[in-house]
Amino acid sequence: MSAGAEPPANPEPALTTVGPATGLADSAGLRATVFGTPPADMAPLPKTVPLTEIDISLPWAMPVPAVFWFDRRLRVWFSAQDKPAPLAIVIAGTGSDGNSAKLATLRAALYGAGYHVLTLPSPTFPGFIVSASSTGVVGDLRQDSLDLYAAMQQIIAHLPRRVRITDIDVLGYSLGGANAAMVKSIDATQGKLKIHRAVMINPPVSLFTSIARLDRLFAISIGPGDAAIEALYRKLYAELANLYRASDTLQVDENFLFSAAGAVLKTDTEFSEAIALTFRLDLINVFFAGDLYARTGVVVDPNHPPKVGDSLEDTARILRSKPFSEYFSRVFVPYYLKHRANSTGKSLIADSRLEIIGDVLRTNPDYYVQTNSDDLILDKPELAWLEDTFGTRIVVYDHGGHLGNLGDRSQIADMLDMLAGRWKGHAP
């Protein structure tokens, strides 16, 4: 395995260390992020929702590396009404597949409100990177959203003929929220789907600064080296084993890890560690796939890529100590400087911000936002930008951390009002 190519002599730019986000050290925000919505506060949801898994091969898919042999086809999930209905397309957050627990909650709420529902993985999910990404190097807001938009067209074109769609809306949570807004803006130009409304749930304003903020949380709460990570794993081990035994499916996502953390961890420092580790595990997959596809040689020898059956344990151990800034400077920037004319490191950071469609977000009445005043991925200026940009088309809840109130009665009711065009602003 290669030790990795050296970074450019003058990498441009290094991501600056940002100050604490609003609520970064706030106990209520941390705990809401880990524990989620209390059962007593959940919106009423249908007990059963019909669900079909759709596996589709996409014509632009790149050759599949041997180690990803199981992800050749894009997997999405569809719930159909038995009558003509609008279609809600829901995009998962960072690192999540198309059938996460959060998507299941949104799916049930939307289906109960009369929508066909199509749920898609995040473009940062390994299965999407392998089967649907046109680059393999994810993190560019527009490019990833173009891949999502192209995949949506293919999926909708292959739905059963009995499915009759009267309208199309798009929504997403976390990074998926930013993707949803970008997909709608792309559709406004290309006009292939005629997407009506977009709802963004806890979106970042800047992908890279939000991830840098979470990297800082990792550095503060866990620190360098493997000792603290191993200690956290030891704390969670018994509860993780119990969850494995109790689960019909093996899906190590943020809900799985947060369930263990909520049962075992007690202090704000420990909750910070769990949140930071969860996002770092998502980055491992992005870093590994990007390095493999771009052949940058940071952790994967491009001349001897891993084969089926090879252990990736050492690679994962190396990658979990690497912050996003290293993925950015050693994989993302070299790839895009080569493939995007006239780009620079600074322009790539700027292109990851919602401001690139700021005029549309400000003036088009069919974009909406739901967020929290203590969201870990936003700082005060970013929250102020969202409020100024969206005006009456945003609701800022008093608490919830990052996605900690998803499924709450108010959150679901407001989301459905926004999608239906009934939203008149949030009562003070």
DOGU-334725 format. One record per residue (C-alpha): x, y, z; residue in three letters. Coordinates in steps of 0.05 Angstrom, whole numbers, plus 32768, in hexadecimal, padded with zeros to 4 digits. Last residue first. Layout:
% DOGU-334725
XYZALA
...
This chain:
% DOGU-334725
7C8E82A18155PRO
7C6082808122ALA
7C88826280E9HIS
7C7B827B80A4GLY
7C4182728074LYS
7C4E822B805DTRP
7C14820E8035ARG
7C3C82017FF6GLY
7C3381B67FFDALA
7C7D81A98007LEU
7C8381E0803BMET
7C4581C98061ASP
7C6081828061LEU
7CA38199807EMET
7C8081C480B2ASP
7C56818980CAALA
7C92815B80CBILE
7CBE818C80F3GLN
7C85819D8122SER
7C7581558133ARG
7CBE8142813BASP
7CD881128106GLY
7D1B81348100LEU
7D2681598142ASN
7D6F8143814EGLY
7D8181518105LEU
7DBF8179811BHIS
7DB18199815EGLY
7D668197816CGLY
7D5681D8818FHIS
7D33821B8184ASP
7D198209813FTYR
7D2B82358105VAL
7CF5823580CFVAL
7D068250808AILE
7CDB82688051ARG
7CC882A98074THR
7D0C82C68064GLY
7D348294803BPHE
7D7482BA802ETHR
7D7682E3806FASP
7D6782A7809AGLU
7D99827A8076LEU
7DCE82B08079TRP
7DC182BA80C4ALA
7DCB826F80CFLEU
7E0D827380A9GLU
7E2482B080D1PRO
7E13828D8113LYS
7E38824C8104ASP
7E18820F80E5LEU
7E2A81C580E7ILE
7E1981BB8130LEU
7DD181D48129ASP
7DC081FC8168ASP
7D8D822C8149SER
7D6E81F28123ASN
7D5D81EA80D9THR
7D2381E480A8GLN
7D2B82058064VAL
7CFE82128029TYR
7D06821D7FDDTYR
7CC782287FB3ASP
7CC382747FBBPRO
7CFE82817F8CASN
7D1F82C37F9CTHR
7D5382B67FD3ARG
7D63826E7FC1LEU
7D6A82817F78VAL
7D9982BA7F88ASP
7DC1828E7FB7GLY
7DCE82577F85ILE
7E1A825A7F8DILE
7E0C82747FD3GLU
7DFC822D7FE8LEU
7E4682227FF1ARG
7E7181EB7FD3SER
7E8582167F97ASP
7EA982467FC5ALA
7ED4820E7FDFILE
7EE581F97F98LEU
7EF482417F86SER
7F2582477FBFLYS
7F4A82077FAAGLY
7F4E82217F64THR
7F2682137F25SER
7F37822F7EE0ASN
7F2281EF7EBCALA
7F0381B77EE5ARG
7F2181727EDDHIS
7F6981797EF4LYS
7F5C81AD7F29LEU
7F2081827F3CTYR
7F4981437F4ATYR
7F8381667F6DPRO
7F52818D7F99VAL
7F2881517FAFPHE
7F5F811F7FBEVAL
7F9A813D7FE4ARG
7F8081817FFASER
7F3781718006PHE
7F42812B8022TYR
7F7681498050GLU
7F4881818066SER
7F13814D8075PHE
7F3C813480AFPRO
7F6680F480AFLYS
7F6980C980EESER
7F2F809D80D7ARG
7F5580928096LEU
7F90806D80B3ILE
7F64803D80DBARG
7F378032809EALA
7F7480208074THR
7F8D7FF080A9ASP
7F4A7FCD80ACGLU
7F417FC88061LEU
7F4D7F7D805ESER
7F507F618018ASP
7F167F338006GLY
7F077F527FC3VAL
7F447F787FACLYS
7F657FB77FC5PRO
7F867FE47F92PRO
7FCE7FD47F7EHIS
7FE580087F4BASN
7FBB803F7F6APRO
7FD880307FAFASP
7F9F80437FDDVAL
7FAC80708019VAL
7FBF80B37FFAVAL
7FCD80967FB5GLY
7FA980CA7F8BTHR
7F8980967F5DARG
7F4B80C27F55ALA
7F1D80867F5BTYR
7F4080657F96LEU
7F5080A67FBBASP
7F0880BD7FB3GLY
7EED807A7FCBALA
7F1880788009PHE
7F0D80C1801BPHE
7EC180BD8013VAL
7EBE807D803AASN
7EE980988072ILE
7EC180D98073LEU
7E8380B5808BASP
7EAB809780C4LEU
7EC380DE80D6ARG
7E7B80F580DAPHE
7E6A80BF810DTHR
7EAB80CB8133LEU
7E9B8115813EALA
7E5581068156ILE
7E6D80D08186ALA
7EA680FA81A1GLU
7E78813581ADSER
7E48810781D2PHE
7E8280F181FEGLU
7E968138820DTHR
7E4E8149821DASP
7E4D81118250THR
7E2580D18258LYS
7E35809E8222LEU
7E1880588223VAL
7DD080578209ALA
7DD4809681E0GLY
7E16808181C2ALA
7DFA803E81ACALA
7DBE805E818BSER
7DEC8094816EPHE
7E16805E814CLEU
7DDB803B812CPHE
7DBA807D811AASN
7DFB809780FBGLU
7E01805A80CEASP
7E1B801480D9VAL
7DE77FED80B3GLN
7DE27FA280C2LEU
7D9A7F8D80B7THR
7D6B7F6780E3ASP
7D867F8B8120SER
7D837F728168ALA
7DC67F4D8165ARG
7DEA7F888146TYR
7DCA7FB88178LEU
7DE37F8D81B2ASN
7E297F8C8194ALA
7E287FD8818DLEU
7E137FDD81D6GLU
7E4C7FB281EDALA
7E7F7FD781C2TYR
7E6C801F81D0LEU
7E9D802E8207LYS
7ED2800481E5ARG
7EC7802A81A4TYR
7ED1806C81C9LEU
7F13805281E6ALA
7F29803B81A1GLU
7F1B80818186ILE
7F4180A181C0ALA
7F7E807581B4ALA
7F7F807B8168ASP
7FA880BA815FGLY
7F958103815EPRO
7F5E81238188GLY
7F1B8107819DILE
7EF2814281B6SER
7F18817E819CILE
7F33815F815CALA
7EF1813E814CPHE
7ECB817E8158LEU
7EFC81A1812AARG
7EEE816E80F5ASP
7EA4817C80FFLEU
7EB281C680F2ARG
7EDB81B380B4ALA
7E9E818B809CILE
7E7281C980A3SER
7EA781F48082THR
7EAC81C48047PHE
7E6281BC8039LEU
7E528205803FSER
7E0C821B8053VAL
7DFE81D68071PRO
7DB781BC806FPRO
7D8C81AC80ACASN
7D4F81978082ILE
7D4C81B6803CMET
7D0881B5801BVAL
7D0381BC7FCFALA
7CC481CA7FA6ARG
7CAD81BF7F5FHIS
7CDE81937F3AILE
7CCF81947EEFLYS
7CF481537EE3LEU
7D1E815F7EA4LYS
7D1D81AB7EA6GLY
7D6881B47E9BGLN
7D6E81FA7EB9THR
7D3A81F77EF0ALA
7D4F81AE7EFAASP
7D9481C47F0EILE
7D7681F37F42SER
7D4B81BB7F5DLYS
7D87818D7F62VAL
7DAE81C37F86MET
7D7881CC7FBBALA
7D7381817FC5ALA
7DBF81797FCAASN
7DC181AE8001ALA
7D8C81878027GLY
7DB08145801AGLY
7DEC8162803ELEU
7DC08165807DSER
7D7A814C806ATYR
7D5A81498026GLY
7D1F81607FFDLEU
7D06815E7FB6VAL
7CC081697F9AASP
7CA1814B7F5BILE
7C5A81527F43ASP
7C2081277F2ATHR
7C4580E47F26ILE
7C2080A67F0FARG
7C3E80637F22VAL
7C1B802C7EFAARG
7C5280317EC6ARG
7C8580157EF7PRO
7CC080437F04LEU
7CF880407ED2HIS
7CF680887EB9ALA
7CF3809F7F01ILE
7D34807B7F11ILE
7D5A80957ED4GLN
7D4580DC7EE0GLN
7D5680D97F2AMET
7D9B80BE7F19ALA
7DAA80FA7EEDALA
7D9481297F24TYR
7DBF81057F58LEU
7DFC81087F2AASP
7DEF81537F1ELEU
7DE9815B7F69SER
7E2E813C7F74ASP
7E4B816A7F3FGLN
7E2A81A87F5DARG
7E3C819C7FA5LEU
7E8381837F9AASP
7E9081537FD3GLY
7E9A81127FACVAL
7ED580F67F87VAL
7EBB80B87F63GLY
7EB180E57F27THR
7E7080D37F03SER
7E5180BB7F43SER
7E18808A7F3BALA
7E2C80427F4ASER
7E6D80487F71VAL
7E62808B7F93ILE
7E19807A7FA0PHE
7E2980397FC4GLY
7E61805B7FEBPRO
7E3180908007PHE
7E4C80D77FF9THR
7E1780E27FC1PRO
7DE680D77FFASER
7DB7809D7FEFPRO
7D7380A67FCELEU
7D2C80A07FE7THR
7CF080A17FB8LEU
7CAC80AF7FD7VAL
7C6880B07FB5HIS
7C4480E47FDETYR
7C0180E28002GLY
7C1081018046ALA
7C1B80BC8065GLY
7C4F80AF802FTYR
7C7380EF8042LEU
7C7480E1808CALA
7C8980988081ALA
7CC080AB8051ARG
7CDA80E18080LEU
7CE180AF80B9THR
7CFF807A808CALA
7D3080AD8071LEU
7D4880BB80B7LYS
7D50807080C4ALA
7D7980698085SER
7D5E80498046ASN
7D82806E800EGLY
7DC78068802BASP
7DE8809A8059SER
7E2F80B78055GLY
7E1980FF805BTHR
7DCE8109805BGLY
7D9980E58033ALA
7D7381017FF8ILE
7D2780FE7FF6VAL
7CFE81007FB5ILE
7CB581107FC2ALA
7C8780FB7F89LEU
7C4281197F83PRO
7C0780E97F7EALA
7BDD80C27F4DPRO
7BC080857F70LYS
7BDA80457F92ASP
7C11806C7FB5GLN
7C5880547FA9ALA
7C92804E7FDASER
7CD6804A7FB8PHE
7D1C80397FD1TRP
7D5F80447FAFVAL
7D9980177FA0ARG
7DCA802B7F6ALEU
7DE97FEE7F48ARG
7E327FD97F49ARG
7E387FDD7F95ASP
7E4B7F967FA8PHE
7E8C7F957F7FTRP
7EA87FD17FA5PHE
7EEC7FB17FB4VAL
7EF37F9F7F6BALA
7EEF7FE87F55PRO
7EB07FF57F2BVAL
7EBB80137EE6PRO
7E9780567EE4MET
7E4C805D7EE3ALA
7E3380897EA9TRP
7DFC80587E93PRO
7DDE804E7ED8LEU
7DCC80087EF0SER
7D8E80077F1CILE
7D7A7FE27F5BASP
7D357FF67F75ILE
7D207FE07FBBGLU
7CD57FE37FC4THR
7CB27FFC8003LEU
7C697FFE8017PRO
7C6180278056VAL
7C4680098096THR
7C36802880DALYS
7C27806B80BBPRO
7C4780A480E2LEU
7C3080D1811BPRO
7C6581068127ALA
7C9980F5815BMET
7C99811D819CASP
7C8A80E281CBALA
7CC080B881A8PRO
7CF680EC81BAPRO
7D15810A817CTHR
7D5F80FD8173GLY
7D8C80E281AAPHE
7DD080F4818DVAL
7DC18136816BTHR
7D92814A81A3ALA
7DC8813C81D6ARG
7DFB816881B3LEU
7DCB81A081A8GLY
7DB3819F81F0ALA
7DFA819D820CSER
7E1281D881E3ASP
7E5C81D181D2ALA
7E5181D58186LEU
7E1081FB8192GLY
7E2182328160THR
7E5F8219813FALA
7EA2821F8161PRO
7ED58247813BGLY
7EF0823180F7VAL
7F33821580E8THR
7F46822B80A2THR
7F4281FA8069LEU
7F8681FC8046ALA
7F7D821D8003PRO
7F9E820E7FD4GLU
7FD481DB7FE1PRO
801881FB7FD7ASN
804981C37FCDALA
801181957FB8PRO
8004815B7FE8PRO
803581217FE9GLU
801D80E17FC8ALA
800A80A97FF6GLY
802E80768021ALA
801C80437FECSER
800080008000MET
